[in-house]
Amino acid sequence: MSSPLIAVSHLYKSVTDATGTLDILRDIDFTLNREETVAIVGASGSGKSTLLAIMAGLDTPTQGAVQLAGQDMFALNEDERAGLRARHIGFVFQSFQLLAALTALENVMLPLELAGHPDPKPLAKEILSRVGLAERLNHYPKVMSGGEQQRVALARAFVVKPQVLLADEPTGSLDHATGETIMQLMLELNRELGTTLVLVTHDQALSKRCDRRLMMQAGRATWVD
């Protein structure tokens, strides 16, 4: 049996200020296999986005460990963690996070350039065509609709063929019909490229389209049917 792609081990996260200590995550422990799709669900403030940020190595736990492809993420320094993310992880955010000064094509080329790819333009064009934006390569984010911007964000995330895609409320700022189209596209790309998808969402119908659902309540996590 192959080892899990992601192993989250007894993860805790607490923050302390003048009012006392707040426990955000409490003993989170699970594994994810390659090519799984997993939805993290729960009420606002339950710890979903904090868990996702720690899984990405963007935040650090108070206690516990995260292993990605056999590598203990928090045994690395910040530069090493950034390198691990660049090699293995793609991101999609609710707010798109596109660079306003770059065209759609340039936004998608950027992660390839950062990874040292010798000829990023053909790959960026190919995936932008795959998400239906072949005619919008040279447009800037400000003249694109929310749905188009999120398609660019999907193309940027998938162009490096990540082992893991972390998506934080990717349809949260879109209308229902546009969000449905984006989610279908994300799931299709995920299957085509064999990516492991971890999706934070409030949308119960959307979460049920994933292989498994992890419910967050008061900083604790349980698998639900």
N, C-alpha and C positions, 0 to 999 in steps of 0.2 A: 504494500500500500504506500502510495507516495505521501511525502510529508506535506502538511498544510502550507499554503502560500503565506498566510498571515496567522500569527498566534498572539493573542492578547492575553497576558497572564497577570491576574490579580492586580488590576489597575485601579489606583486611587488618585483622585485629584481634589485638593483642598486649597482654598485661598483665605487669607487672613487679613482683616483690616481693623479699623478702630472699633467696629461693632462686634468683632469676634471672628470665629472660623466658620466658613461655609464649605460643606462637603459636596462637591459637584459630581464626582464619580466615586462609587463604593464597590470595590472588589469585582470589577468587570473581568470576565474570564471566558474566552471562546476562541475557536479556530475557524478559518475560512479556507476552503479548497479552491484550487485553480478552476476558473471559468464559472464559479458560482455567481449568482445574483442575490444580493441581500439588501433588504430595506431596514433601516433603523427608524423606528416610529416612536411617538410619544408626544406628550404635551410640551408647549414652550417652557423652557427652563429645566427640562428633565435631564439635560446633559448630552443630547444628541450631537450637536455641533462641536462640543468640547471633545467628545470621544473621537469624532472624525479628525479633528485637528491633531490629536495625539497620535492617531494611527498614521497620519502623514508625517509625523515628526516636526510639525509646525508649532506644537506646544509640548511641554514636558510634563510627565506625571509626577505626583508627589511620591508615589510608590508603584512598583510593578514594572512590567516589561512589554515591549512590542517587538516581535520578530517578523521581518519581511524577507521572504525568500531565504530563510535560514540565518539572516543577519540581525543581531540584536541592535535595534535602532538607537537605543540610548546608551550603548557602549561607544557610540561614535561622537565626534565633536560636530559642531554646527555645519562646518564645511563638508564633512564626510556625509552627514545626513542629507545635505542639499544634493550631493552627488548621487546618493541612493535614490532620492526622489526623482531626479532627472532621468535615471536609468529605468525606473520601474513604475512610476505613478503619473497619472494624468488627473487633472482637476476640472470640474465644471461647477460654477457658482451661480447662485440666484441672480446676482448683479452683473453677470457676464465677465467682468474684469478684463475687457479688451483695452488695448492701448489706443487712445483717441488719435494720436498723431500717426498711426500706422494704418494702412489699408487692410482690407480683409486678408489679402494674400500675404502681406508683410506680417500680420498678427500670427498667421498659421505657420509661416516660415521660421518665426523667431525661436521656438523650442528646438527645431532642427539645427538652426545656426548655433544655439547655445551648446548643443550636443556635439558640435563639430562636424555636422554632415557636410560633405563636399559639394552637393548640388541639391539644395532643399526646394528650389522652385517647382520642379516637376511633381514632386510628392505633394506639395501644398496645393497645387492646382488640381491634382487628381482627387484629393479628398474633399476639396471645396466643391468640385463637380459632383461628387458622391452625395453631398448634403444639399444639392440643388442650388448652388450659388456660382455656377460657372460664368454667369453674366454679371456678377457683382465683385469680381476679384479686386478691382481698383477703387472700390467705394470705401469711404471712411465710416466708422461706426455711427457718427452723428446723423448720417443720411440713411441709415438702415433701421428697419423696424425691430422691435424686441425679439420677435421670432427669428429674424435674419441674424441678429447679433448672437443669439444663442446657438444658431447653426454654425457660425464662425467659431464660437467657443467649443462646440463639439468637435469640429474639424481640428482645432488647435490641440485639444486633449488627445484625440485618437491618432494624430499624424505620426507620433513617435512610437505607436504600437505598444502602449504601456501594458504591463502585466496586470495592473490594478487601476481602475478608474474610481475616484472618489467624487461623488456628486452631492452638493449641499443645496437642497430645495431647488433643483434646476428648472422647475416649471413654476416656481412660486411667484414670479413677477409677470407671468404671461396669462392671457385669457385662456379659458378652458380648451377651446378648439386648438389654439396654437400650442398650448402645453401638451395636449394629446399627441399632436404631430411630432413635437420635439421628443417626447418620451418614446414613441414608436421608433423614431430614427435612432435614438440612443441604444435601445435594446437590439435593434438590427445590427448596428455597428459592433456592439458588444459581442454578439454571436459570431459575426463574420471574423472578428479578430481574436476571439477566444480570450477576452479580457474578464477579469474578476471585477464585478461591479458592486460597489457599496454606496447605497443611495439613502440620504436623509430626506424624509418627506413627511408632511402632515396628511397627505392624500391616501386614504385607506385603500381606495380602488387601485391606485397606482402601486401601492406596496404589495398588493396581492398578486401582481404580475411577476414578482420576484420569486426565486426558489424558496427563500426563507425570510422570516421577519423577526427582528430583534426589538422587543419592546423596552423602552427606557421609562422608568418611573422612579422619581426621587433619587436619581443617580445610580440605580441598580438596573441590571439588564436580564431579561428572560426571553427565551424563544417562545413564539406563539404560533398557533396553527393558522 
